[in-house]
Amino acid sequence: MEEQERIIFEGRVPWRAYHGAHGVAWLVLIGWNVGILISLYEKLSCYLKLTSWRVQVVSGLVAQHEEQVDLFRVTDTQVTQGVVDRLLGVGAVRIISEDRTSPELSVRIHKPRYYAEELKKCVVVERRKRRAVAMD
């Protein structure tokens, strides 16, 4: 019996994930209001869907670009958090895969360690299910 695809996260990432990414110095130099507008644009222009089978990122407000990576192709994940990111509870999860069109995919998200661990668990399950082995 085929297991159903389970949604881990779907939607837009919280605004603080983008606002904290630019750092305090950037916000002071550019200007607080401009920084807020840029962060708001980035939040609205990125839609993320993490499932037990794939990662899908749709970016852009008018013209959209979609990237998708099947989890059985993922070879590694990395979590990056700066000082401000840690204070805000956000960070970047970088997904490294064998996918030809998207070998690396970086996603800003809240609770990055939690979602990186969830992705790792799903990668193991998908590789076992498809009997995929890593070729070094």
Disulfide bonds with the S-S distance in Angstrom:
none
